[in-house]
């Protein structure tokens, strides 16, 4: 149980070479715990029997090919009386270790997204009916398992990464990006402990009540409230001195805007603080120092020097590694660690430069935002990168894309990515209209200077008009139906009357200028029945349905309230992972084309959770046509959700897109996923926070340097800019 004593440093444990990302109290030996790190190792630490109160590494484990991010202990069994250690890594694997082997007992592969759709960083169980969660929104929430939030706790000033609950089920601890460990008692933050590292990634409570935390400097620190386990006076002073030497960016703390002339001097430190953890800024000559009030020590403790801007020296034509640069910055990723040089020319893209810098120095992609923003902030006033040409179609590289018509005409639904359908190079339908921006309502050339300015800077997203699959060869489709029908078993043969009905419908929906009358209810009914042909035969019927749902009459009939659910269920059954690739692809394309009409849009928005959940499972299938169709479906959902406050829906779009990017290789599919991401996060701060929490920045940064096609890199850089 957490007592009313204050926690103080027990010991600092070096050993890991990079960030410590996960901690767990071990079953064996007594008092031991396990840590995992970005250095790809896991380590077991046992308490020393000597008076120094430290810990010694007993066991080291390796087996991951990428960062290790979390760890848990599997309870002892008859087979494994000391329990097992399970670790999860960025290589998508779970490794399970015993206490006496350095290599995994076995490895669980093929892990994929399992449902998280919010920027939740940590969970901790309170009881069988309650749990805590912590988030990027700087709040901690107490939940009932029924889904009701019963209490919200605020104290952190930046992302909260980790939680652990004391045995009493009421008091708890938390750590975060604000450099702090916070101890919560009776619903209030009773103690704040600052750390000399930017990110305090993880925490756990040991059986004796001590607290272990892991941070971005690679050090594990243990804090205790037991007098006999507190570090020596020399070690406590060394820890305080290390903390005092750190530098603090005011934008990442809780200091607000700083005007040096308004700050008090050291005389202000005579006044006691109002609460534990309260911070106060003091002017000391030309320096600004940050102090924190310690209730247990009844004094102000220095926690670092505040640096309000860059103190980097820059000049033109700086030489670095034999080349001239406009700037050569010195970057300190970890206090006390080696400095790194970052060369930069103002003509370069800051995001690409940051990405290359992180790769060169084997640094985590989590620093991408920080480094890119540092470059932008310290090169203000310069034009960075070439201007984006106005008027180009981001999807095909040609002239401007003219949005498809509404439900009122048969020719709606253009595919701007392939250049087919209603893609009009150069101008809208009205030759005399200005060529700058198409009127989204008429397709004409209504002029809008604001729109022109927008497209000059970002011609890729948000994309709110639907993207469909238009290409068709009616004669070939019907020929294939007849060919398959000729070899079908007698019980599945289609009559000549049905074949003629399908042909009439296909011509009427795919050849708008034909003399055919619009599809009749009877013809639509025949199409629906034919779509239930055996799975090894049905694909050309699905191709007819793909084209037919673009027509207003077919869209209304097949996507209406009752019929629409049946259509969705039927298409989803054809999309199951073990199904036939041709059926999977055409079912996805049919869903994309349903967005052409208002009934189809309403249906798919109502069925969004189920549709995207099934579609996401197809990302692992190695088929570029399926991947392009999946990306297009996501893009259409993103377009419908743009400007809407439906956070849960946007979270699912982001989650599915992130999951798809793990396996999709085709550049066209990647491009459409990038446009979907950009459309989802555009002008939506909460959606941007969600994307950052999913690690989208680091996931897509590799596409910022793709040269062919150039639209991939250009769109990627714009998405990264939205997420900065």
N, C-alpha and C positions, 0 to 999 in steps of 0.2 A: 504494500500500500504506500502511496505517496504521502510522506509526512509533511510537516510545515517547515522543515529545515530547508536551507538553500543548497543547491547543487554546486559543487566546485570541481575543478579539474582533478581527476585521479591520475591519468597518464595520457601521453600521446604515443601512438604506435605507428612508426614508419614501417614500410615494407612493400606496399604496392607502388608500382611505378607510374600509375595514372589514377584518374578519379576513382574513388570508392563509391560504387553505385548501389550496393545492397548489403544488408546485414540481417542476421537471424541468430537468435539464441540457440545453442546446440543442446542436444540431450546428453551427449557424452563428449568429453569428460565434464565433470561438474564445474559449473561456472564458465564454461567455454562458449565461444560464439564463432560464427562463420562470416567471412566477408567476401565479396566479389567485386571485380574492378574492370575498368576499360582496358587494363593490361592483359585481359583474357584469362585471368587466373581466379581461382577461389582458394581461400586460405582459412585454416582452423587455428584459432588463437586460444591458448589456455592460460589461466592466471598463474603468475609466479608465486612460488612459496616463500621467496625472499621478501624482505621488508620494503622493496621498492614499489610494490603495488602495481607493477606492470604486467604485460602479457607477452608470451613467447609463441612464435609460430610453430605449431606442432605438425601441420600437414598442409601440403600444397597440391592443388588439383588443376589440371589443364585438359583441354579437349574441345574447347570452342575455337572457331576460326574467326570470330569477331568479338566485339565488346560483350562482356557479361554484365547483365543489367539487373538481375534479381535472383534471390535465393530463398528457399524454404526448407524446413526440416520435415522429413517423413517419419512418423512415430515408429518406435521399435516394434519388431515382430519376432516370432520364433526364429525365422530365417535370418533376420538382421537385428540382433538384440541391441545394437548401438544406434539403430535408426539409419536412415539414408539422407543424403544431401542432394537436393534437386536445384539445378541452376538453369536460368534462361538467358539466352544471348541474342544479339543482333544478327546472328547467323540463322535465326528462325528455329534453332534446335533447343531442346531441353536435355541436359546431361544429368544423369543420376550417378552419384558416387557413394562408395563406402568410405569408412574412416581410415582404411589401411591401403587404399590404392590411389595412385595419382591420376590414372586414366579412368574414364567413365565405365561403370558397370554396364550401362546401356544408354543409348541416345534415342530420344524421340524426335522424329523428323516430320516435316510437312506441316508445321504449325501455321495457322492463318488467323486472320481477324476473327474474334469470337463474340463480337457484339458491342464493344465499347464505342460510343458515338459522341462522347462529350470530352471536354478537356479535364477529366478527372485524373489526378496524379497518384492518389493513394487511397486505400480503404483499410479500415481496422475494425474488427469485430468487437462489439461491446458485450453482447449476450446473444441468445438464440432468437431474439426479436428486434435487436437494435444494432446499428453500426455507424461508424463515422466515415465521412469522405472529405478529401481536401482537393483544392482545385487551383487552376491558374487565376481564378477571379479573386484570390487572396482570402477566401472564406473557408471555414471548416463547418461542416453540417452534420447534424445528428439525425439519423433516419430510423423510422420503423421499417420492418421488412415489408409492410403493406404499401410502402412508397410515400408515406407522409413524412415531411421534414418537420421535426419538432423543435429544433433549436439551431441557430446560426451563430458562429463565433468569429470575431474579427480581432486581429492584432498584427498579423504579418503585413508587410508593405510590398511584397512581390510574390511571385509564384510560390505555392506550397507544394513540396514534393513528397513528404513522408509523414506518417502518423504511427503511433504505438500507444496502447492503452495499458494503464497500470492494472494490477490484479483486482483492485476494488471496483473496476468496471465503470468508474466515474471520471477519474483524473487521467490525463493523457499528455503526450508530448508531440511536438510537430517541428519540422525543419523546412527550410525553403531557400529561395534565391536571394533573400535579403540578408544572408550571412548569419542567420540566427537559429539557435535551438530555443524553443519556447516550452515552458512547463506550465500546464493548465491545471488548476485546482478549483473545485467547486464552481466550474463554469467560467472562471476568470484566468487570464494570463498572469500567473503569480511570479514568474521569473523569466528573464530574457538573457540568454548567453550568446554573445557575439563571437564569431569565429574568424580567424585570419584567412579565410578562403571565400570566394564569391558564392559558390553553390554548395549548400549543405544537402546532399542528395538523399541520405537515408538515416534511419535511426532504429534502434531496438532497445527494449528494456530487458536487462539480465535478471536471472532469478533472485539475485540479492538486492534488486531495486536500483542498481547502477544503470546508467544510460550510456550506450555506445552510439556514436555518430560517425558517418563517413562523408568526406567532402572532396571538392574538386582539386585540392592540392595533394591528393593521394594519401592523406594521413587519417587514421582512425583515432578518435579521441574518446576517452571514457570519463564520465563525470559521476561523482558520488556525493551523497549527503551524509555518509558515515564518516565521523571524525577520524577513525583509525585508518581509513583508506584514502584520505585526501593527500594529494601530492605534497612534496616538501616545499618549504617556503621559497627555495631557490627555483624549483620548477614552476611554481605558481607565478613568480616574478618574471621568469623567462617567457611564459605564455602571455602575460600581460604586456611585456615589452614587444613581443611579436605582433600582438594585436595593435599596439599603438603605432607601429611602423607601417601598417597597411594604408593604402590610399583608397578613398571612397569617391565614386562618381555620384554627385548629388541626384542625378536623374534616376539612379537605381535604389536610392534610399528613401527615407521619409523626411527629408529636410526641406522640400519645397524650393521655391526660387530664392537664391542667395544674393543679397546685396551686401558686399563686404563692409561698406561704410556704415551700415546699420547694425553690425554685429557688436556685441559687448566684448570687453576684455576679460582677463582671467579673474577679475574681481567678482564676476558673475558666478564663479564656481563656489563661492562661499555659501550661496543660498542652496538649501537642500532641494532635491527633486520631489515631485509629487507622486511618482510611482516607479516601481522597478522597471528598468529598461527604457525610461524616458531619455531622449537624446537632446543634446544642447550643443550649439555651435559657438565657438569662441575664436575671436580674432587675436592672433599672436604675431605682431609685426605684419609681414606680407603673407602670412599663412592663415588658413582656416582649419581649426582642429575640431574634431567631433568627440564628444564625451557622452557617456551613458551612466545613469544613476543606478547604483547598486544598493538595494535596501539592506542586504545582509552585511555589507561592509560600511554602510552609512557614508558613502563618498561617491564623487564623480570619477569614473575610470575612463581614460583616454582609449578610444576605439579606432583612431586613425586620423589621417590628414585628408581633408576634402579637396579634391582637384576639380575645378569647375570647367576647365577646357583643356585643350591640348597644349602641352609644353614642348611639342616636337619642333625641332628646327628644320625648316624646309627652304629650299631654294631651287631655282631652275638649273637644269643640267647637272644633277647630282650623279656621280659615278657610283655604280654598284655592280660588282661582278663583271666589269668590263663594258657595261652599257650605261647610257645616259637616261636619267629619269627626271620627271618634274618633281617628284617627291620620293624620299626614302624614309619611311616611318619606322620607329622602334616600337615593337609590340611586346608587352609583358602579359602573357596568358595567365601565369600563376605568380603570385608574389614570391620573391626569393628564387624563382627559377630563371633559366637563361633567357635573355632577350632575343627576339627574332626580328629580322629586317623584312620590311614589306615595301618593295619598290612599286611605284605607280605613276602612270602618265595620265593626264587629264582626258586624253582621247579614248581611254579604255573604259570598259563597263565595270563599275565598282563591284558588282555581284560576281562577275566572272573572275576578277582579280582576287576577291576574297576567297572564292571557291578554290582557285589554283594555289593560293597561299596555304590554305588549310590542308590540301592534299600534299603539297610539298613537304610540310612540316609534320605530317601524320597527326593532325589535330582533329578533334571531333567536329562533325558538321554542325553541332549545336552552336558553334561560335560564328556561323555564317552571318546571321543578322548583326551581331555585335561588330564584327570586322568591317562589313560593308557599310554599316551606318557610321563607323568611325571614319572611313574614307570620305563618305559623302559630307559629313559634318566638317571635316578639316580641309576640304577642297571647295568650299562654297565660293560661288562667283565664277566658276569655270564651267564651260559647256562640256559635258561628259558624253562621249559617244556620238555617232552620226545621227542626224535627224531622221525620224521615221517618215518615209514618203507618204504623202496623202493620196487617197483615192485608190490604193491597191487593195485587191481582194486578199485578205489574209489566208484564205483557204485554198486558193488555186494559184495565187501569184499574178492573176490577171487584173482586170479592172474591177470596179465596184460591184459587189453582189446586191441584186435587187430582191428584197424579200418577196416570198410567194404570196399569192392572192389569198383572200379569206375563204371561208366555207362557201361563199356564193358562187364560185366558179370551179370548173373541173380541173384546172391546171395548177392547183396549189401544190406546195410542197417541193421546193427546189433543193438540190444537193449542192451547196456551195463548195464542197470539198472536192468533188470529182469534175465539176464544170458542166454537169448534165442538167436536164430539166430546164428550169426557168432562169438559169444563170445567164445574165446579159452582159457581155463584155463592153465596158466603156461607158454605158449610159443606161438610163431607164427607158421605158417604152416610148416616152415622149421625146422625139429628137430635138425639139426646140428648148427643152428644159435645161437648166444649168446642170452640169455633170457632177457637182460636188457631193450632194447627199440625196438619196432616194427618199421619197415620202413613204413612211411605213404603212400608211393607210391606203394610198392610191397606187403606189408603185411608181409614181411620177417623180418629177425633179424639184419638189418644193425646196427652196433654199433656206438653210439655217446656219448662220455663222457660228453659233455655239457648237452645233453638231460637227461642223467642219474642223473646229479647233480640237474637238475630242478625237475625231478619227485620225487627225494628224499625229496624235501622240499614242493612241492605242486603237488599232483597227481590228483587234482580235476579240475582245470581250468588253462588257457583257454581251453575249449573243442570246437574244430573247426570241428570235423567230426559229421555228422548228427546222431541223435538218432531216431530210427523208431520203429514201433510196428509190430513185426514179427509173433507172435504166431497165429496159425490157425489150424483148423480141417476141411479140405475140405468137408469130407462126412457129417459132422454135418451142415455146412453152406448150402450145397445144399439141405439137408433134410428139413431144415427150410424154404428155398425158396419154395419147393414143398408143404410143409404143409400149408403155408400161401396162396399159389396160389390156393390150393384146396378150401379154404373158401372165396376167393376173389369174388366180384361181377363180373358178366359176362363181363362187359365192361373193367375190369382191369385184366382179366385172361391172363397169358402168355402162348403162344403156346408151344407144345412139342419141336419144332424146336428152340425156344428161350431158353428154359431150357437146352437143349443139348449144345447150343452155350456157355451159361454161365458156364456150368460144364467143358467144354473143356478149356475155358480160365482160370478158377480157377485152374485146375490141372496144366496147363502149367506154371503159374506164381508162384505157391506155392510148386511145386514138381520139382525142377530143374533136377533131374535125370530121370524124366519120359520120355517116348518115344513120348510125345506130341510135335507137331511142335509149334514154337513161335506163340503168339497171332496174328491173322489176323486183317486187318482193319475192316472187316465185324464183327468179334467178339467184337472188341472194340466199334464199333458203337452200337451193341446190348446192351452192358453193359451201355453205355451212356443213351440210351433210357429207359432201365429198371430202371435206377437210379431215374427216374421221377415217379415211382410207388407212390401210395398214401402214406402219411407219416406214417400211422399206419401199413404199410406193408413193407416199403422200407429198414428197417435196415439190413437184411441179404445181400441185394444187395450192400449197402454201405460197408459191410464187405468185399465183393468181390472186390470192387473198392479200398479199403484200401490196399489190398494185390497186386492188379494189378498195381497200379501206381509205384511200385518199379521196374517194368520191363522196360528196356530202350525203347522198342517199344511203350508200353502203355503210359509211361511218356511223350514221344515226341508227341504222337498223342493227348492226352487229355490236355497237358499243353502247347501246341503250342500257338502262339500269339493270334489268334482269338478264338480258342477253349478254351484256358486257362482261359480267362476272364469269359467265360460262366461257366466253371467248378467252378471257385472261387465264382461267384454269386450264383450258385446253392447250394454249400456247406454252404455259409454264410446264405442263406435263411433257411436252416435246423438247423442252430445254433442259431436262434433267441431265446431270453430268455423264451418265452412262448411255445417253441417247445417241442418235446419229448426227454427225457434225452438220450435214446439209440441213436437217430439220432445225437444229439449234440456231444456225445462222439465219435461216428464213423466219423463224419465230421471232428472233430478236429484231430483224428488219421490219416485220409486220408491226411489232409494238412501236417501233420508231415512227412508222408511217401513220399509226393511229393518232399521233399528235397533230396531224393535218387538220382534224376537225374538232369542234368544241366538245362533242360527245366523247370522242376518243381521249381528249385531254382530261376531261372530268373523270372518266373511268380510270385512267392511269394514275391520276393524282390520288384518287380514292384507294387504289390498290398499290400505291407506291411502295410501302414497306415490304409487301410480299414479292412484288415484281423485282425490286432491286436485290432483295435477298437471294432469290433464285438466280438472277442474272450474274451476281457476283461470283457464284460458284463456277461459272464458265471461264473465268479469267485464267484458270490453271490449264485449260485445254490449249494445246499448241496449234493454233489455227488463226492466222492473221485476219481472215475475213470475219470470224467470230469476234475477235478483239476489236475490230473497227466498228462492228455493229453494237457491241457492248458499250464502247466509248461514246457512240452516237446517242444511245439510249440515255446514258448519264448526262450528256450535254443537253438533251431535250428536257430532262427533268430540271437541270440547273436553270435553264432559260425560263421555265414556268415558275420557278421559285424565286427568281431574282426580284428584289423589291418587296418580297413577302416576309412577314415576321416569323415564319415557321422554322424555328431553330432546330427542332428534332429532325425535320426532313432534310435540312441542309447538312446536319451532322451525318446523316446516313449517306448522302451524296459524297461528302468528303471522305468518309470511311471507305466506301466502295471504290472510289477513285484511287485512294491511297493503296488499297489492297490490290487493285488491278495493276498499278504501276510496278508492283513487285515482280510481276511475271511478263507483262506485255513488252514486246520488243519492236514490233512494227512501228515505224516512225509516224505513219498516218494515224494509227490508233493512239500513240503517245500524244500527238498534237491535239487530237480531239479531247483527250483526257485533260490536257493542260487548259484548253479553252473552257471545259466544264469546271475545272477548279477556279479559273479566273472569274467566270460568271458567278460562281457560288460566293466567292469572297468579296467581289467588287462592291465597294461602298457599304460593307457590313462588318463593323469592327468585331462583333461577337463571332461571326463566321471566320474571320481572320485569326482570332485567338484559338478557335477550334482547330484550324488548319495547322497553326504553329504547334499546338499540343500534340498533334498526330505526327509531327516530324516531317510535314510536307516539304518544308524548305530544303532540308538536307536530302530528301528523297528525289526531288526534281532538279537539284542544282547541277547535276551532271549533264542535263540537256541544254544548259545555257551556252554550251560551246559547240553544239551540233552545227555543222556547216551545210549539210544537205539532207533534207530541205532546210533552208534558212529560217522558214517560218517557225520551226520547232524552237530554235534558240531564241528568236525574237519574242515569241509568246511566253516562253519560260522566264525570260528576264523580266517581263512585265508582271507575271504572277509573283515572282520573288519580290519585285518592288512593292506590290500590294501587301506582302507579308512582312515587310521590313519593320 
